[in-house]
Amino acid sequence: DVLGWTDAEVRIRMLQLRAVEKLVDLTLSRRIQKLHAIHPLAPVTHMGPDRKPLVSEYPVRAEFDVGFDDLYLLFQAIFEQHQIFVFRNLRIEAGPTQQAPLRISGVMSALLFE
């Protein structure tokens, strides 16, 4: 209440920051060369057939430089246990250096099952 936020707003901000933390951990452990930008976006709630919240998505816009092999490792991380991320709007361009030949920008979302 000090900032004038409701409990729901504080919870959303906390989960957005957790999604940022998980993304940074994921990229650093996969030898991403340089993380240029990372910004949490507004959460998206997906309803189940009973019209109750089923999954909340906490998207994060990111831009980073990476090599071909390390990008493949990042894609493989989606299938690892306890890594619940979705890639969206992925853009792959030529990178700035030979060590990081790819510049990746896009949205990665952490999923939270309600």
VENKA-V451227 format. One record per residue. N is the residue number from 0. OMEGA is omega in radians with two decimals (999 if undefined). D_LAST is the distance of its C-alpha to the last C-alpha in whole Angstrom. Layout:
n = {N	N}
omega = {OMEGA	OMEGA}
d_last = {D_LAST	D_LAST}
This chain:
n = {0	1	2	3	4	5	6	7	8	9	10	11	12	13	14	15	16	17	18	19	20	21	22	23	24	25	26	27	28	29	30	31	32	33	34	35	36	37	38	39	40	41	42	43	44	45	46	47	48	49	50	51	52	53	54	55	56	57	58	59	60	61	62	63	64	65	66	67	68	69	70	71	72	73	74	75	76	77	78	79	80	81	82	83	84	85	86	87	88	89	90	91	92	93	94	95	96	97	98	99	100	101	102	103	104	105	106	107	108	109	110	111	112	113}
omega = {3.14	-3.14	-3.11	-3.13	3.04	3.09	3.13	3.12	3.10	3.12	3.14	3.14	3.12	-3.14	3.05	3.12	3.08	3.10	3.09	-3.14	-3.13	3.13	3.12	3.10	-3.12	-3.10	-3.13	3.14	3.11	3.04	3.01	-3.04	-3.10	3.08	-3.07	-3.05	3.06	-3.07	3.05	3.10	-3.14	3.13	3.12	3.12	3.10	-3.10	3.06	-3.14	3.14	3.11	3.04	3.12	-3.14	-3.11	2.98	-3.10	3.13	-3.07	3.12	3.05	-3.10	3.03	-3.10	3.09	-3.06	3.01	-3.11	-3.10	-3.12	3.04	3.09	3.10	3.11	3.10	3.12	-3.10	3.12	-3.06	3.12	3.11	3.11	3.05	-3.09	3.12	3.06	3.04	3.08	3.02	-3.09	3.11	-3.13	-3.12	3.05	-3.13	-3.02	-3.04	3.10	3.11	3.12	-3.02	-3.11	2.99	-3.11	2.99	-3.13	-3.10	3.00	-3.12	2.94	-3.12	3.09	3.13	-3.07	999}
d_last = {25	28	27	26	22	20	17	14	17	17	13	13	17	16	13	15	18	16	16	19	20	19	20	24	23	23	26	28	28	29	32	31	34	33	30	32	29	25	23	20	19	17	13	12	10	10	10	10	14	13	13	9	6	5	6	7	10	13	16	19	23	25	29	30	34	33	36	35	35	32	30	30	29	26	25	25	23	20	21	21	19	16	17	14	16	17	20	21	25	26	30	32	36	39	38	41	42	43	41	38	39	36	34	30	28	25	21	19	15	13	10	6	4	0}
